[in-house]
Amino acid sequence: VRNYDHLKLSIFLFSVSIFYFMAQLPFWRLIHFTTKMFIYQILLLKREKIFFNRPTNLNS
């Protein structure tokens, strides 16, 4: 489990650094953007979960 978590962390850091060098943004803007995308993905997953679990109760 520890090796798998380490691999996931390495892949995540690698992709983030690749994106950082491609975008050439300041570091705080990179953090802001990734946080925004993370929150957006969580909200999207929550909305899909609510939609799929309760399709008849869309108003609540």
Residue pairs with C-beta under 8 A, 6 or more apart in sequence:
16 30
16 34
19 30
20 27
20 30
23 30
25 33
51 58
54 60
